[in-house]
């Protein structure tokens, strides 16, 4: 029995990491922070959609590091290349493979971290789960992994445009401050002190038709929350009034309806797990960057007490660069639901035209 338990644990470590997102618009990401490349394979994109690298690159550029002194100074062009799935600059309906090469890795910065766990990172939990970890920037747990999601999200955003759906995100708070000048000052002060700060990001989706999402376990808001919490450093999600709804009366929180539509949008565009047609409003709480140069207590991989000061190139606040990532993930959820609804609607139309 002990032998079989050991073999089960060993096998689970090999196969348990999930890297695929979506059902109708299915994305499988690959690559590590300090590997040769990162990328994504998209399955389920309809044929005939105009698509070139220039459709994808702008979103990657918004996420790209090293664009100001308040972000990591890692210099990456993050140029995307389409390897498959298009012909004559249009999608063919076959898997779309996208790849982004890593150019500016400095693995030597991470050698001192090989035998020690960084507080706030996934070092300890990856080691506990798999018995091994990629200490070079965190491997798959690195924020750089999100570049694959952004590439896939750019394709989803292009597709959503044909359905009249648009979205935008912005940082609305950093360390409790809400004006741009105050937010920048908080980030700069934290950086200069060898520390970091968190923030709140808001994403608004316009034009989603009513009826997207499924009851019970396929609720649109639940899928959005799942997508948002799947982004590293996101520790909270709210939709519409969110936590503020707990402070309201039902008469204040309900969105009254008239023949002309809803009078308010406290629900954030989703009722019963299904879109109402109103704006979908989502906010996420982003924790402070865990890589800081201030000395912290930790342990080694053998469990011995130690102290650590994380050096290298890190964002003093992750929130600004998470904006395009959050937009991409919500786009993937919406396009997945929209394609599912179109298939459902098409089946209903088939039954209507061919009654039993």
Helices and strands as residue ranges (DSSP letters): H 2-15, E 20-21, E 26-31, E 37-43, H 53-63, E 80-84, E 86-87, E 90-91, E 96-101, G 107-113, H 123-130, G 139-141, G 143-145, H 146-161, E 166-174, H 180-192, E 199-206, G 216-218, H 220-229, E 234-239, G 242-247, H 250-253, E 257-258, E 261-262, E 270-271, E 274-275, E 280-286, E 296-299, E 305-308, H 319-353
